[in-house]
Amino acid sequence: MKLSSKYQISIPKLLRDSLNLKVGERLIMLALPGRIELVPERNLAEMKGVLSGMDTSLSRDEDRL
């Protein structure tokens, strides 16, 4: 991959297809030590059910009584 003179990059078709990226889709850019990660932005409707089954009990609150 090469950075253009306008600081743009192209995502190869194989990656676009494997991640199901579409034209105009928004990506979040994360700057991490020594690298950059692009993460597709998801809306709340797509996130429904992601945390289902999660244990929400907090034992630390019970220890203070």
C-alpha positions in Angstrom: 0.0 0.0 0.0 1.3 3.5 -0.8 0.3 6.8 0.7 -0.6 9.3 -2.0 0.5 12.9 -2.3 -2.9 13.8 -0.8 -2.3 11.4 2.2 -4.8 8.9 0.9 -4.7 5.1 0.7 -6.7 2.5 -1.2 -8.1 -0.5 0.6 -7.4 -3.6 -1.6 -10.5 -5.3 -3.0 -9.8 -8.6 -1.2 -9.9 -6.8 2.1 -13.0 -4.7 1.2 -14.8 -7.9 0.2 -13.8 -9.9 3.3 -14.9 -7.0 5.6 -18.0 -6.3 3.5 -17.1 -2.6 3.2 -19.3 -0.4 1.0 -18.7 2.9 -0.8 -19.2 5.8 1.6 -19.0 3.7 4.7 -17.4 5.5 7.7 -14.3 4.1 9.3 -12.8 4.9 12.7 -9.0 5.4 12.6 -7.1 4.3 15.8 -3.5 5.4 16.4 -1.8 2.7 18.3 1.9 2.4 19.2 3.7 1.7 15.9 0.5 1.2 13.8 -2.8 2.5 12.6 -6.0 0.5 12.7 -9.2 1.2 10.7 -12.4 -0.1 12.2 -15.8 0.1 10.5 -18.2 2.4 12.3 -21.3 0.6 13.4 -24.6 2.1 14.4 -26.5 1.2 17.6 -29.0 -1.0 15.7 -26.2 -3.2 14.4 -24.9 -3.6 18.0 -28.2 -5.0 19.4 -27.6 -8.3 21.2 -23.8 -7.9 21.4 -23.7 -8.0 25.2 -26.6 -10.5 25.7 -25.8 -13.0 28.4 -23.3 -10.8 30.1 -23.1 -11.1 33.9 -23.9 -7.7 35.3 -23.7 -8.5 39.0 -21.1 -6.6 40.9 -19.7 -8.4 43.9 -17.6 -5.4 45.0 -20.7 -3.5 46.1 -21.7 -6.5 48.4 -18.3 -6.5 50.0 -18.7 -3.0 51.4 -21.8 -3.8 53.5 
